[in-house]
């Protein structure tokens, strides 16, 4: 108000009285004087752990460790009545910076603004009273000065690409950013570690494809020039007949991904996902124990300020109610009817978004068909021969751009929809937002090559455009190309452009804007070093972990859902994540304002989404192997139709005959370049030949293969699900040593309380005994002393507020 120009900052300090009061209200666990020993596992496990520690010593970050790792402070929710329990050496350092900022934020969120029945700092920011509210960073992360702070230490040992090979200092991350962000980086670290074995197995599967490519009989038969399989035209009128041997390269390439090893790899990856989730539960429990989060579910979560504002407005409307109902009014809450406009908007917009997604997918299909038809008319021979490659590559790039644009639109819409629902707590807000945003991420379809029809009776779109067929090597190769481009493109564009470029541009823009706003007269102060709040104001605001998790979960989806069609997906994910960990770290330490610390004991709804993807991936992979790949037709041919139990004659078996005289008028190839007259052309399907009574009807082989495909899906799904449940059952959710430590901590806590209360009782008794002795001497002053102590003694049963503030030494 008083300052006419430029920025003005209000810096908030929390004195001891406020900190201690709020810590008690928030039930923040603080270390007591009691230390107890952590019993380590003995025997082989201990020796293996020691060996592992020695081997990984160069990979450990150089951060200050706890002096004695075998000892742990006993923690207990802070209470001003029991001040004597806590290890308070210095009131200024007893609560660390993260806890202080959390307490201040909590007060700012709850304080009424006395304007338009609203409350909290977020309302003031929304009404442009304040521009931002943020806790300060500990200091500069770079610079030659020797004073080391936690931010500088994190930058040196964690947030640089140069230390990509080191483990993350999880405890320091948690101390500086809070438990929620600490758990995210712990999860990301474990996921990245788990990608190492899956990448190795993926490479082995790919190499197996490379090694066995020469001995693969079907691709040899396809490439053999002597097998003159004359294929039916790929489009009407302008496309000629063609030899199957011209698709030799695609057939050989598809064997790299479509071989028996991919079935094993799909089973391995389903079990890998289960193992990863089980291991995460165990690590999470370990962190919960060491970070004193084990009893956190007892805490009641406060309502969101937006919810309380809405409730306040509702109460103001109903203020004409009678005073007798005032007690009921206190318990008033938002009902379904209050949220009905929000729910209606949600339903309508989500329906619109689903339609938008379908129209985008359909648009890409139409683009492919139209482009294929247009390129086939070309007079250039090279263009005509590369139609399939051109169409696939351009369509996938368009698909990628559409996905990226829709992702951004969905993100903004999902947030707005969740806000108008007015969820009660931050947790419900986050869960609803995540579910809305996540529901829209899968745009990859399996439809290609399924509804093509047959020569003489093709399926047409918009009257004249024929549906696309799969490449002669099968649809799996195309699915693989599509997924690899989308996965790599999404990660490269989102990582490099969205995560690095855009925040840098925003920062630069805000800096230029502030410099322009500052008047020339203020230049006298420019010689001074900028304060921390000035430096932090230039940084980007922290908007939550949802985008970080979302990016990784989409990647987890690619790694598990389509692994049968793309065995190298885990390797690409691993290479991306090695950079991603440091990129996120650098962003948090250098690019973002310091986030408010949030205490949470798990990763919330993300775990359920991961678990859901893991189960869904089994079904998807079963269908990819059964429907999209040639695994089942090959298996059926070898054991049911082959003369000698080998794959010789497989290509001929999968191709049906078509009499070219049965082609529709006007669809025959013009100016055919084939030397001999073509009487019969071949197409990929199981249909009766033209000389059969039921010409072009599905053959017995078609129904046999179809039933084998469905049987495989059921068998594969049940086998993998059973193995997953077995793995889940064999690995306990809570490590044995941690469950024992939690039990031990409870008994130690009881003993400690009893001992402290006993000592206090003895102290009181000694006071009373001394008072009695002095009382006998009968002096007036001593009587007063006894009276004062009686008053002190009574306060044990009454309020302790005055006692704790006046007699802290006791």
N, C-alpha and C positions, 0 to 999 in steps of 0.2 A: 504493500500500500504506500509506504513512504518513499520507495525508490521510483524515480520517474522513468528511467530507461534501463535496458539490459536485463540479464537474468538475475534472479534473487533466490538464494537457497535458504531453506530452513533445516538446520541440522538437529536431529532429535537424540538426546542422551537418555539412558534409563538408569536412574540411581538405584542403589542397593535395595531400598524399601520396595520399589516397583518390581525389580527383578525377582526378589524373593516371594512377593505376593503372587505374581503371575506364574512363576515356576510351580508354586503350590496349586494354583487353579488348573494349570495345564498338566499337572501330575508328571512333570519332567523328572526322569530318573537321574540322580546325581550320585557320584561315588562317595561312599561312607569311609570312616577311618579303617574299617576292617578289610584286610587283604586275606585271600585264601589261595591255596595251591591248586593248580589245575593238574589233575592226574593224567599223565600221558599214557597212550597205549604202549604196551611192552612188546617184547618178542621180535618177530620178523618185520612186522609193520614199522616198528620204531627204527630198526636198522635201515630199512628201505627208505624211510622218510629222511633220515640223516644223510644217506647217500645222495638222494635227490636234491637236498638242500646244498650239499657241497658242489654237485654238478651244475646247479643253476645259480650259483653265487654270482657269476659275472652278469647274469640277466636281472639281478635284483636292483631296483632303483635305490640310489643313495639318499635315503630320507631317514631322519631320526627315528629309531625304533624304541619301543618300551624297554627300559633297562632289564627287567626280569620278565621274560615272556611266560614263565611258569606260574607267575602270580597274577591274580586278577582282583580288582577292587570290587567289593560287594556294593551293588547299587540299590537305591531305594527311592521311590517318588519323593520329591522335596517337600519338607514340612517345616514351617517356622516353629512349630511346637517342639520339634526334635532336632534343634540346631546342633546339639551336642553330639549327634551321631555322625555329622559330616566332617570331612577333612577340609575345613575352611582355613587355609593359611593366609590368603589375601582375598578380601572381598572384591577387589578389582579384577582378579583373574579367575575366580571360582567358576563363574559362568563364561564359557568361551564366546568368541565373536558370533558364531553361528547361532548359538542359543539366544544371545542378546538380540540379534536381528529378528529372530523368530518371535520373541516376546513383544518387541516393538511393533512388528507387523500385525500381530494378533490384536494389540490395543488399537492400532490405527484402523483395523478392519471393523472393530466393534463400536467405535466412538460415533455417537449420533452427530449429524451435521446441522440439525435444527433447520433444515431447508427442504421443503416439499416432502416431508415425512420420509426422509431417506437417511442412510447411515453409511459410514465407512469411507476410507480414503479413495476407493475406486469410484464412488459417486462424485467426489470432488474433482477427480481427474476427468471423469466423463463430462462434467459441467465446465471444464477448462479453468477451474479455480487453481488447480496445480497442473503442471505439465507431466510430472513423473514422480514416483516414490520408489527408492531403491536403497538397499544396504550398500555400504562402501566396500570396495576391494581393500585388501591389506596394504597396498602400496603399488609401486611400479613393478612390472614383471621383468623389465630390462633395465639396464643402467649399470654404471661402473661402481656405484657406491657399495660399500661392503655390507651394509645392514641387510641381513637375509630375512625375508618374510615368507609366509606360506605360499603366497601367489608366485613369487619368484622361484621358489623351490619346486612347485608344481610345473612351472614352465620349463625349468631346466631338466627335470627328471621324467616328465610325462608328456608335455604339450608340444614337443618338437618332433619332426620327422626323423631326426638323427638318432632318436632313442626308440625307434620302432621295434627293436628286438627285445627290449626290456619288459618285465612284468609291470603292471600298473600299481602305483602306491594307493591301493583302495582305501586304506584307513585314513590317509591324509586327504583324499578326495572327499570322503564322508565328513571329515572334520571341517573342511573348508566350505563345501557346498551343501552338506546335509545328507540325510539317509536316502532320500528318494533318488537323488542324482548318483550317489554312491552305489546303490543297488543297480541302477541302469548300466553303469560302467562295469560292474562286476558281472552282470548278465552278458554284456557285449563281449567281455574278455573270455568268458567260458564258452560262448557260442563260437568265437573265432578259434579257440583252441580245439574245439570239437570238429571244426571244419578240416583240420589237418588229416586225421585218419580217413575221412570220407573223400577228401581230394586224392589221397594216395590210391584208394580203391577205385575211384573214378578213372584215374590215369591208367591203372592196370587193365580195367575193362576196355578202355579206348585202345590201349596197346594190343590187347588180345584181338580186337577187331582188325588192327593193322597187320598183325602176324598171320591171322587166318584168312586174310582177303584173297590170297593166291589159291588157297585150297577150297574156296567157296564155289561149289558147282553151279548154283543158279546164276550167279553174276558172270561166271565163265561162259555158260550157255548163252546168256544174253549178249555177251560181247563177241561171240563166235560169228564171223561173217558168213560162214557156210549155212547157219540156221537162218534161212531167209523168212523171218516172221514179218509179213507185210501187214502193217497196222492200219486200222481205219483212220480217216482224217480227224484232226483235232478240232477243226472248225468247219463250218459249211462253205461250200463253193470255192473259197480261196485257198484252203489247205489241201495239200496233196497227200497221197498215201505215203507211208514212211517205214523204213526198216527199223526193227527194234534194236538192232546193234548200234544205231546212232545214239541211243541213250545209255551207252556203256559206262560213261564216267559217273553219271548219277547213281547207277546201280552199285558200282564199286564203292562210292562214297557212302551210300546208305548202309552198307554192310558194317562200316565203322561203328555205327550207333545201333543198328538193328541186328543183333546177334544173340545167341543164347545167354551170354554173360550179363546182358541187361536185365534179364529176369532175376538173376541172383542179386544184381546191384539194387534192384527195386526193393527186394526183401531186406537186404542189408540196410538201406536208407530208412525204411520204416522202423526197423529196430534201433537204428542210430538216433532217430527222432525221439523214441521212447527213452533211450539211455540218456540223451541230452536233458530231457525234461526231469528225469529222476535225479540226475546229478545236480541240476540247478536247484531242485527242492532241498537237497542235502546241503549245498553251499549256502543257500538262503538261510537255512536253519542255523548254520554255523555262524554266519554274519549276524543274524538276529541275536544270538547268544552273546557274542563278543561286543556288539553294539548296544546291548541292553534294550532290545526291542521285544523280548519274549512275552511280556505281559501287556503289550500295546493294545490288544483288542478290547481291553477293559475301558480304554479312554473313549469318551463320548465325543463324536465329531460335531463341531459347531455348525449351525446353518450358514449358508452363503449370505453375504450382505444383500444381494439381489432378492433372495427369497424373503429375508426379513423386511426389506423395503416394501415388497409386494404385500406382505402380511400386514405391515403397518398401514398401508393405503386401504386395505380391506377393513381393518379395524376402524379407521377414520370414517369410512362410509357407514359402518354399522354403529356409529357412536350414539345414535338416537335410541339405542336399546336401553332397557330399564337397568337401574343400578343393581337389582337383585341378580341379574345375569352377568354381572361383571366378573365373577370368578370363572364362569364358563368362557367368557370372552378371552381370558388369559390363555386358555388352552386351545384357542382357535388355531386352525391350520388351513393351508390351501387344499381345497378339494378338487376332484376331477372336473367339476363344472367350471371352476376358476381357470383350469388349464385347458379347457375344451378348445378355445380358439387356437392355442399353440399346437394341440394334437391334430386339429383339422388342417392347419397349414403344413404340418409335418407330413401328413398322409398325402396331401395333394402334390407337394413338391417332390417327395421321394418317388411317387408314381411317375411324375414328369421326368425325373432324372433317369429312372429305369428305361423309359421310352427313348430318352435321348441317347443312352448307351446302346440300346438295340438298333436305333436308327444309324448310329455311327458305325457299328459292326456291319450292318446291312449295306451301308454306303460304301465301305471298303470292299465288300464282296462284289457289289455292282461295278465299282471302279476296276477291279481285277478282270471281270468278264468283259467289260467294254474295252479296256486297254488291250487285252489279249486279241479281241476281234479286230480292233483298229490296226494293231501292229502286224497282224496276219495279212492285211491288204497291202502291206508295204512292198515296193518294187525291189528294195535292197535285200539281197540274199542273207547278209549277216544279221540284219534286224529280224528277219523271219525265223532264222535258226535259233536266235537267243530270246525269243518271246517269253518263255517260261521264267528264265532268270531275271529279265528286266521287270516283268510283272510282279514276281515275288519280292524282289528287292525294294521296288518303289512302294508297293502296297504295305510292306512292313514298316518302312520309314514313315508313311502317312499314319499308319496305325500307332506308331510310337508317339508322333506329334499329338495325335488325338488323345492318347492316354495321358500325356503330360498336361495338356490343356484341361481335360476333364478332371484330372486329379486336383488341379488348383481350384477349379470351380467348385468341385465337391467339397473340398476342405473349407472354403469360405461359407458355402451354403449350410454344411453340417453344423458349423459353429453357431451360425445365426439361428438355425432350427432348434438347437439344444438350449440356447439362451431363452427363446420364447416359451420353452416348456417350463422354465423356472424350477430346475431340480433343487432339492433342499440342501444337500451337502456338496462339497467339492468332489467327493468320491463319485457320487451318482452323476454329477455333471460330466466328469471325465469319462465314466463308463458309457454314458449315452452318446457322447461325442465320438468316442472311439468306434463304437458299433456302427454308427451312421457312416463314418468315414471309411471304415473297413469294408462295409457291404458293397462298395462300388469299385473295388480294385481289379476284379478279374474280367478282362475283356477278350481273353484268348478262347477261340471256339474250335470245336472238333468237326464242324459240319462239312469241311471241304472233302470232295470226292465221294460223299455219301449219297447225294441225290442227283446223280448225273443222268440216269436213264441208260439207254443202249442205242447203238446205231439204228436208225430208222424210227426211233421213238425217244429222242433226247428231251430233257427237261429244259425249257426255255424261260428266261426272265425278261419281262417287258416285251414279250412277243418274239423278238428276233435274236436275243443274246443267249447263247448256250451256256449251261452251268459248267464250271471248270472241273477238269479231271485231275486226279493225282498224277505225279510223275511216275514213269514206268517202274522205278525202284521202290515205289510206295510213298505213302503220305508222311511217314515218320521223318524223312529227311527234311521236308518242308517245315514241319512243326519244329524241328530242331533249329533250322535257320531263323525262323520267326522268333522263337524263344531267346536264342542267343543275341539277336539284334536288340530285342526289347529289353532283355536283362542288362546287357552291356550299355546300351544307349541310355536307359533310365538311370543307371548308376553314374555313368560318366556325366550326363547332362545335369542330373540333380545334385551330384556331389560338387562338380567343378563350377557349374554356373550358378545354381540356386544357393548352395551352402557357402561358397567362397566369394563369388563375384557380387551377388546382390547385396549382402551385408556390407561389403567394402564400398559399394556405390552409395548406399544409404548413409553410411558413416561420413563419406566425403561430402555428400549433399547437405547433411545436417551441420557439418563443420563450416561449410561455405555460408550457409544460411545464418548461423550464429555470428560469424565474423561480420557479415553485412549488417546484422541487427545492432551490433555493438557500436556505440557512437565514438567519434574520433577523440573526444575529450578523455575517454577512459584509457588512452594510450599511456598515460603517466604510470599506470599500474602494471603495464605489460612487462616491465623488467622483472617483476616478481615471478617466481615459479608458480605454475598453475596448481591449484589445490586438488586433492583427490576427487572431490565431488565434481569439479569442472571436467577432469579427465574422464570420469565415469559417465558423465552426462552425454558425452560424444558417442559412447558405445551404444550398441544395438540393445533394445529391451529384450528380456528373456520372455519367450511366449509359451513355454512348457515343453515337456518331453515327448508329446504325442507325435510330432513330425519325425523325431529321431527313432522312436520305436517303430512307427509305421513303415519307415524306409527299410529297417532291418527285418520286419515281419513279412513284408512283400518279398524280400530277398529269400527269407526262410521258405516262403511259399514256392518260389521258383526252384529252390534247391530240392524240396521234397515232393512237390506235386507233379513235376514233369521230368523227374530224374530218369525215367525209362527212355525218354526221347533225347536227353541231353546229359550224358554222364560226366561231362566236364564242368557242369554248373557249380559243384562245390569248390572246384579249383578257382574259378572266376570269382566266386563269393569270397574265398579266403584272401586272394590278392587284393580285392576291394576293401575287405575289412581291416587288413593290416594298415592301410592308409586311413580308413574310416575312423578307427580308434583315435589316432593322433589328430585327425582333422577335427573331430568332435571335441577333443581335449583342448586343442588350440583355440577353437571357437569359444569354449566356456571360459578359458583363462584370459584370452586377449581381446576377443571381439564383442563379448556380451557383458552387460551390466551384471553384477553379482546377483544370482537368484536368491529368493527368500528360501531359507531352509525349511524343508518339510520332513516330518518324521513319518515313516511308513515301514511296515514290516515285510512287505512283499511287492511284487511288480503289478499286483492288482489284476485287472481283467485281461491283461496281455497274456498271462499264463493260460487262461482258458482259451484264448484265440490260438495260441501256439499248439495247445493240446488238440483243439478242433482241426487245425490244419494237418497235424500229424495223422489223425484218424481219416480225414478226408483224402489225404494223399494216397492211402492204401487203395481206395476205390478208384481214384483217378488213374493211378499207375496200372491197376488191373485192366481198366478199359483201354489205356494207351497200348499195352502189350497185346491185349486180345483183339482190339478193333483196328487200331492205327498201324501196328506193325504186322509183318508177315510171319511172326513166330508160330501162330496156331496153324495157318495153312501149310507151312513147311513141315511141322510136326505130324499133321494129319497125312500129308503125302507120304512121308517116310514110312510111317507105321501102318497105313491103311491102303494106299493106292500104288506105291512103288513096286516094280516087278522084283527088284533085287535088294530092297531095303536101303538103297542109297537115294541121293537127291537128283540123280540123272532123270531128265524128262520133266522136271518140276515146272519150268517155264511154259512148256507146251500144255501141261495139265491145267494151268491157271488161265490160259487164253481161250476164249470162245471164238467160234467161226461166225462170219456174217456174209450173206450173199449180197454183193454190191448192187445187184439189180433191184434189191428191196429198199435202196435208199430213196428218200422222198425226192420228188421232182424239184430240181433247182438247187439241191444241196450237194449234188455230185461235184467232185473236183473239176475245175476248168483247166485245160491245158496240162494234163497229167504228164509228168516227166518219166514215168515208169516205162521201160522198154517193152515188156510183155503186157498183154491185157490182164488186168486183175479181175478174177472171178470172185474170190473170197478174200476178205480182209479179217484181221483178228482184233479183238478187244479184250481188256482185262475184266473177266467176270466168270462166274460159274453158270452158264446157260446152255440150253439144248441147241444142237447145230441146226442149220436150215433144213437138212434132209430128215430131221426127226418129225414125228407126228405133232408133238407140242413144241414147234420151233420157237426159239428165243425165250421159252419159259425157264424159270430157275431150275437147275438140275438137282439130282439127289446129292451131289457133292456140296452144293451151296448150303442145303439144309444141314448136312453133316458137319460142315465147317462152322456154321452159325451156332449149332448146339454145342460144339466143342468150345467155341469162344465164350458162350455163356457159362458153361461148366467150369472153364478156367477162371472166369471172374469170381464165381462163388468159391471155388477151391482156394484160389490165391488170397482172397479177402479173409476167409476164415482162418487159413493157416497163419497169415501175418498177424491178424488180430489176436490169435491164441498165443503166438510167440511174444507179442507186445505185452499182453496181460501177464505172461510168465515172467518177463524181464521186470515189469512193474512190481510184481509180487516178491521177486527174489531180492530186489534192492530196497532196503528200508528207507522211508522218507526222512527220518531223523537219524543222523549218525549215532552209533551206540555211545561213543564217548561223550557226545553233547547231551544226550538224554540223561546220562548219569550225572553230568555236571549240573544240569538244571535241578535235578533232585537234590544234589549236594548243596547247591546254592540256597535252596529253600530251608534246609535244616540248619545251615550256617547262619542264615538270616534270623531264624527263631532263637538260636543260641546267643547270637550277638545282642538281640533285643533284651533277652532275659538278663544277660550279664550287665548291660548298660543300666537297665531299670534297677537291678540289684545294687549296683554301685551308687546310683542316685539315692536309693532308699537308705543305704548305709550312711551316706553323706548327710541326709536329712536327720536320721536318727542321732548322729554325732552332734549336729547343731542343737537338736532338742535336749540332748543330755547336757551339753555345755550351758544351754539356757537355764535348765533346771538348777544347775550348780550355782550359777550367777544369781538366780532368783532367790536362793536361800540367803545370800549376803544382803538382800533387801534394798539395794540402791535404786533410786528412781530411774536413772539413766539406763540401767540394765533392764528394768521392766519395759521401758520403751523399746529396747532392742528386741526383747522377746515378742512384744506385740507386733513389731515390724516383721519378725520372722514368721509369726502365725499367719500374718497377711500373705506372706510369700508362699507359705505352705498351702493356704487355701487356693491360691492361684493355680496350684497343680490341677485342681478339679475345674476351675473356671477358665476364663480366657487367658491365652498365653501370649497374646500380641504384645502387651506391655512388658511382660517378663523377657521375651526373646529380644526385644530392642534394648532393654536396660541392663540385662544380666547375661550378655552374650558369652562372657568368659565361663560362667557356670555351665 
